Amino acid sequence: MSDGWIDYVAGRLNDEGKTSVSNMIILNKNKLTKYVSAIDRTKGELNILKLGNYDL
């Protein structure tokens, strides 16, 4: 997930009338941390990888 994608999603939420969620994202970008998760079904493990923070 890129920073541009986060901005895009915030814009879409705003367009759909979900302004409280959109504003929460826009006003708190310095607090966002990006993660990706995957499930390894063969081992029964949940793997979580920290990608980094939103670059202001």
Secondary structure as UniProt FT lines:
FT   HELIX           3..15
FT   TURN            16..17
FT   HELIX           19..27
FT   HELIX           29..31
FT   STRAND          33..40
FT   TURN            41..44
FT   STRAND          45..53
//
